[in-house]
Amino acid sequence: MATYKDSGVDLELYSDAMKRLPALMTRTETPRVCRLPGGFAGLFSLDFEQNSPFRRNYEDPVLVSCTDGVGTKLKIAILMNSHETVGIDLVAMSVNDAICCGAEPLFFLDYVAMGKDNPARLEKIVKGISDGCIQAGCALLGGETAIMPDMYAEEDYDLGGFCVGVASRKNIMDGSAIRPGDTLIGVASSGLHSNGFSLVRKVVFGLAGLKVTDTLPEFGGKTVGELLLTPTKIYVKPVLAILDEFRPAIHGIAHITGGGLEENLTRILPAGTALKIDFSAWPIPPVFSWLQKLGEVETDEMFRVFNMGLGLVLVVNAAEEAYVRAKLTEMEMENWVVGEII
């Protein structure tokens, strides 16, 4: 007699896993979450009571949606058996895109696909997602866990994330306000973030033959795995604070992901404008220099694949540059003037 368990899906184990998750969702709740215990969907209100201190009024509100994953950085988490931070990466990749439109991220949904149910591992993954949502100020509204033994090896898993935000139509940033003379302010990344890991793995584990457990004296004794699993920085709260205070001066925002600095900035440039970047204006973090030397990677290739130390770039009216930079510094966001629009 065939059973679901015989095919690789243990419903009792799955039930155990699901019981671990509601508390991780509850800790991310914002005042606009509408509870629906046992429901088939998550509910979220775009408004509050009139006297709520959290009330934000949107004139002609437009919903903004983003989706992304973590890519092959997950391979390193699996090798390290360290799953606590990839959920932060998952959230970051979507919410950092949403703020580029000038939107406030409202809620997040996750999709976890596993080769074999592992309640403890799933709890660690979702704890990271929950942490990322708290950093971004958005609610983890729901998700899906799929156990697919014929699609993934037992230790393998994949993550997908979905963010929904909101902005007033008049405040949506599409780059059309960018003008020659605007200043480019680069904001520091936390390292590799979640892009280029196919090249990272080829260089580190293939060409250099390192293991995730090898220690790196030049990085304070961190292991290779610890260095590479540094989570992606989430820029939501600092950017929303900047927009609250200086919105007319912010003409564009670019999240520096795959494709690097120039490709991601070029996406938001209007016709008749171009970039003038000073590549000596900010210090390249040691992880990039280490990786480049390890794999003898050409400099152009490094800048084409990685963020090279800048996770976000603001295109700002030059007259307001000093004020915006001072606000970023106040919020402990290291930043540099890295160029201008011509």
C-alpha positions as CSV (number, residue, x, y, z in Angstrom):
1,M,0.0,0.0,0.0
2,A,1.5,3.3,-1.1
3,T,1.5,6.3,1.2
4,Y,2.5,10.0,0.9
5,K,5.3,9.3,3.5
6,D,6.7,6.6,1.3
7,S,7.0,9.1,-1.6
8,G,9.1,11.4,0.6
9,V,6.5,13.7,2.2
10,D,5.8,13.2,5.9
11,L,2.6,15.1,6.8
12,E,3.3,14.8,10.6
13,L,6.7,16.4,10.1
14,Y,5.2,19.0,7.9
15,S,2.6,19.8,10.6
16,D,5.4,20.2,13.2
17,A,7.2,22.6,10.8
18,M,4.0,24.7,10.3
19,K,3.5,25.1,14.1
20,R,6.8,26.8,14.4
21,L,6.1,29.6,12.0
22,P,3.1,31.7,13.3
23,A,5.1,33.3,16.1
24,L,7.7,34.4,13.6
25,M,5.0,36.1,11.5
26,T,3.3,37.7,14.5
27,R,6.5,39.5,15.6
28,T,6.5,41.3,12.2
29,E,2.9,42.5,12.4
30,T,2.3,46.2,11.7
31,P,-1.0,48.0,12.7
32,R,-2.4,47.5,9.2
33,V,-2.3,43.7,9.4
34,C,-5.8,42.2,9.6
35,R,-5.7,38.9,11.4
36,L,-7.4,35.9,9.8
37,P,-6.5,32.8,11.9
38,G,-6.6,29.7,9.7
39,G,-7.4,31.7,6.6
40,F,-6.2,30.9,3.1
41,A,-4.8,34.3,2.5
42,G,-3.3,37.3,4.3
43,L,-5.2,40.5,4.8
44,F,-3.7,44.0,4.9
45,S,-5.4,47.4,5.3
46,L,-4.1,50.4,3.4
47,D,-5.5,52.7,6.0
48,F,-5.8,53.1,9.8
49,E,-8.1,54.8,12.3
50,Q,-7.9,58.6,12.0
51,N,-6.0,59.0,15.2
52,S,-3.5,56.3,14.7
53,P,0.1,57.5,15.2
54,F,1.1,55.1,12.4
55,R,-1.3,56.6,9.8
56,R,0.2,57.5,6.5
57,N,-2.0,59.3,3.9
58,Y,-1.4,58.4,0.3
59,E,-2.8,60.6,-2.4
60,D,-4.0,58.4,-5.3
61,P,-2.1,55.3,-3.9
62,V,-0.3,53.0,-6.3
63,L,0.7,49.5,-5.3
64,V,4.3,48.5,-6.0
65,S,5.3,44.9,-6.2
66,C,8.7,43.1,-6.4
67,T,9.9,39.5,-6.4
68,D,13.4,38.0,-6.1
69,G,15.4,35.1,-4.7
70,V,18.8,34.6,-3.1
71,G,20.4,32.6,-5.9
72,T,23.3,30.3,-5.4
73,K,24.4,31.9,-2.2
74,L,22.1,29.3,-0.8
75,K,24.7,26.6,-1.8
76,I,27.1,28.2,0.7
77,A,24.4,28.2,3.5
78,I,23.8,24.5,2.8
79,L,27.6,23.7,2.9
80,M,27.9,25.7,6.2
81,N,24.6,24.3,7.6
82,S,24.0,27.9,8.5
83,H,20.5,29.1,7.5
84,E,19.9,32.0,9.9
85,T,20.7,34.9,7.5
86,V,19.7,33.9,4.0
87,G,16.1,35.0,4.9
88,I,17.4,38.5,5.5
89,D,18.9,38.4,2.0
90,L,15.6,37.3,0.6
91,V,13.7,40.2,2.1
92,A,16.5,42.7,1.2
93,M,16.5,41.8,-2.5
94,S,12.8,42.8,-2.9
95,V,12.3,45.6,-0.4
96,N,15.5,47.4,-1.6
97,D,14.0,47.3,-5.1
98,A,10.6,48.7,-3.9
99,I,12.2,51.8,-2.3
100,C,13.8,52.7,-5.6
101,C,10.3,53.6,-6.8
102,G,9.8,55.8,-3.7
103,A,7.5,53.2,-2.2
104,E,7.0,52.1,1.4
105,P,7.1,48.3,1.6
106,L,4.0,47.0,3.3
107,F,4.1,43.3,3.5
108,F,6.1,40.3,2.4
109,L,5.4,36.7,1.3
110,D,7.9,33.9,1.1
111,Y,8.1,30.6,-0.8
112,V,10.4,27.8,0.5
113,A,10.9,24.7,-1.6
114,M,12.7,21.8,0.1
115,G,13.8,18.4,-0.9
116,K,12.9,16.9,2.5
117,D,11.0,18.5,5.4
118,N,13.2,19.7,8.2
119,P,11.3,21.7,10.8
120,A,14.4,23.0,12.6
121,R,16.0,24.2,9.4
122,L,12.7,25.8,8.1
123,E,12.4,27.6,11.4
124,K,15.9,29.1,11.0
125,I,15.2,30.2,7.5
126,V,11.9,31.8,8.4
127,K,13.4,33.4,11.4
128,G,15.8,35.2,9.0
129,I,12.9,36.3,6.8
130,S,11.1,37.6,9.9
131,D,14.3,39.5,11.0
132,G,14.5,41.0,7.5
133,C,10.9,42.1,7.7
134,I,11.5,43.8,11.0
135,Q,14.5,45.6,9.6
136,A,12.3,46.7,6.7
137,G,9.3,47.6,8.8
138,C,7.0,45.4,6.8
139,A,4.8,42.5,7.8
140,L,5.5,38.9,7.0
141,L,1.9,38.3,5.9
142,G,2.1,34.7,4.7
143,G,4.0,32.1,2.7
144,E,4.2,28.6,1.3
145,T,6.5,25.7,2.1
146,A,6.7,23.0,-0.6
147,I,8.3,19.6,0.0
148,M,9.4,18.2,-3.4
149,P,11.7,15.2,-3.1
150,D,11.8,14.5,-6.8
151,M,12.9,18.1,-7.6
152,Y,15.5,18.7,-4.9
153,A,18.1,16.7,-3.1
154,E,17.4,16.1,0.6
155,E,19.7,18.9,1.8
156,D,18.8,21.4,-1.0
157,Y,16.2,24.1,-0.8
158,D,15.3,27.3,-2.7
159,L,13.7,30.6,-1.6
160,G,11.5,33.1,-3.4
161,G,10.2,36.3,-1.9
162,F,7.4,38.8,-2.8
163,C,7.0,42.3,-1.5
164,V,4.1,44.7,-1.9
165,G,4.5,48.4,-1.2
166,V,2.6,51.6,-1.8
167,A,3.4,55.2,-2.9
168,S,1.3,58.2,-3.9
169,R,1.2,58.4,-7.6
170,K,2.7,61.9,-7.6
171,N,5.7,60.6,-5.6
172,I,6.6,57.6,-7.7
173,M,10.2,57.9,-8.8
174,D,10.8,56.8,-12.4
175,G,14.0,58.7,-13.1
176,S,12.3,61.4,-15.2
177,A,13.3,64.1,-12.7
178,I,17.0,63.4,-13.2
179,R,18.9,66.4,-14.6
180,P,22.5,67.1,-15.7
181,G,24.3,68.4,-12.6
182,D,22.6,66.0,-10.2
183,T,25.0,64.4,-7.7
184,L,25.4,60.6,-7.2
185,I,25.6,59.6,-3.6
186,G,26.7,56.1,-3.1
187,V,25.7,54.3,0.1
188,A,27.9,51.5,1.5
189,S,27.0,47.8,1.0
190,S,27.6,45.2,3.6
191,G,29.7,43.2,1.2
192,L,28.8,40.9,-1.7
193,H,25.0,41.0,-0.9
194,S,23.3,38.3,-3.0
195,N,24.6,38.7,-6.5
196,G,27.4,37.1,-8.5
197,F,27.6,33.9,-6.3
198,S,28.1,31.6,-9.3
199,L,31.4,33.4,-10.0
200,V,32.2,33.6,-6.3
201,R,31.8,29.8,-5.9
202,K,33.8,29.1,-9.1
203,V,36.7,31.3,-7.8
204,V,36.7,30.3,-4.1
205,F,35.9,26.7,-4.2
206,G,36.9,25.8,-7.8
207,L,40.0,27.8,-8.7
208,A,41.3,28.5,-5.2
209,G,40.2,25.1,-3.8
210,L,39.1,26.6,-0.5
211,K,36.5,25.1,1.9
212,V,33.8,27.0,3.8
213,T,35.5,26.0,7.0
214,D,38.9,27.5,6.1
215,T,39.8,30.5,8.3
216,L,40.9,33.8,6.9
217,P,43.4,35.7,9.1
218,E,43.0,38.9,6.9
219,F,39.3,38.9,7.9
220,G,39.8,38.6,11.6
221,G,39.8,34.8,11.6
222,K,36.4,34.5,10.0
223,T,35.8,31.3,8.0
224,V,35.2,31.5,4.3
225,G,31.6,30.6,4.8
226,E,31.0,33.3,7.4
227,L,32.5,35.9,5.2
228,L,30.4,34.9,2.2
229,L,27.2,34.7,4.2
230,T,27.3,38.3,5.4
231,P,23.6,39.3,4.9
232,T,22.5,42.0,2.4
233,K,22.0,45.4,3.9
234,I,18.4,46.6,4.0
235,Y,18.0,50.3,3.2
236,V,14.3,50.8,3.7
237,K,14.2,52.8,6.9
238,P,17.0,55.2,6.1
239,V,15.6,55.8,2.6
240,L,12.1,56.5,3.9
241,A,13.5,58.9,6.4
242,I,15.4,60.7,3.6
243,L,12.3,60.8,1.4
244,D,10.2,62.2,4.3
245,E,12.6,65.1,4.7
246,F,14.1,65.7,1.2
247,R,11.7,64.0,-1.3
248,P,11.8,66.9,-3.9
249,A,15.6,66.7,-3.9
250,I,15.8,63.0,-4.6
251,H,15.5,62.5,-8.3
252,G,16.3,58.8,-8.5
253,I,17.4,55.7,-6.6
254,A,19.2,52.6,-7.9
255,H,19.7,49.3,-6.0
256,I,23.1,48.0,-7.1
257,T,22.6,44.3,-7.8
258,G,23.5,42.1,-10.7
259,G,25.0,44.2,-13.5
260,G,26.9,46.4,-11.1
261,L,26.9,50.2,-10.7
262,E,26.7,51.4,-14.3
263,E,24.1,49.0,-15.5
264,N,21.7,49.6,-12.6
265,L,22.1,53.4,-12.7
266,T,21.6,53.5,-16.5
267,R,18.2,51.9,-16.0
268,I,16.8,55.0,-14.4
269,L,18.5,57.7,-16.6
270,P,16.2,59.8,-18.9
271,A,17.2,60.4,-22.5
272,G,19.9,63.0,-23.1
273,T,21.7,62.2,-19.8
274,A,24.7,60.1,-18.9
275,L,26.8,59.1,-15.9
276,K,30.1,60.5,-14.9
277,I,31.4,58.2,-12.1
278,D,34.6,58.7,-10.1
279,F,35.6,55.1,-9.4
280,S,38.3,56.4,-6.9
281,A,35.7,58.2,-4.7
282,W,35.0,55.3,-2.3
283,P,37.1,52.5,-0.8
284,I,36.6,49.1,-2.3
285,P,35.8,46.7,0.6
286,P,38.5,44.0,1.2
287,V,36.2,41.1,0.2
288,F,36.1,42.3,-3.4
289,S,39.9,42.7,-3.6
290,W,40.4,39.3,-2.0
291,L,38.0,37.7,-4.5
292,Q,39.6,39.5,-7.5
293,K,43.1,38.4,-6.5
294,L,42.0,34.9,-5.8
295,G,40.5,34.4,-9.2
296,E,42.6,36.9,-11.2
297,V,39.3,38.5,-12.3
298,E,39.5,41.5,-14.5
299,T,38.5,44.8,-12.9
300,D,35.9,45.5,-15.6
301,E,34.3,42.1,-14.8
302,M,34.3,42.8,-11.1
303,F,32.4,46.1,-11.6
304,R,30.0,44.4,-14.1
305,V,29.1,41.5,-11.7
306,F,29.4,42.9,-8.1
307,N,28.3,46.0,-6.2
308,M,31.9,46.8,-5.3
309,G,31.0,48.4,-2.0
310,L,27.9,50.5,-3.1
311,G,24.6,48.8,-2.4
312,L,22.5,51.9,-3.2
313,V,22.9,55.1,-5.1
314,L,20.8,58.2,-4.7
315,V,20.6,60.8,-7.5
316,V,20.2,64.1,-5.7
317,N,19.8,67.7,-6.6
318,A,23.3,69.1,-6.1
319,A,22.1,71.9,-3.9
320,E,20.8,69.4,-1.3
321,E,23.7,67.0,-1.4
322,A,25.3,68.0,1.9
323,Y,22.0,67.8,3.8
324,V,21.2,64.4,2.4
325,R,24.7,63.1,3.2
326,A,24.5,64.5,6.7
327,K,21.2,62.7,7.3
328,L,22.6,59.4,5.9
329,T,25.6,59.8,8.2
330,E,23.3,60.5,11.2
331,M,21.6,57.2,10.4
332,E,25.0,55.4,10.3
333,M,24.8,54.9,6.5
334,E,28.4,55.4,5.3
335,N,28.2,57.3,2.0
336,W,30.3,59.1,-0.6
337,V,29.8,61.4,-3.6
338,V,30.7,59.1,-6.4
339,G,29.8,61.1,-9.5
340,E,27.3,63.3,-11.3
341,I,24.8,63.3,-14.1
342,I,26.0,64.9,-17.3
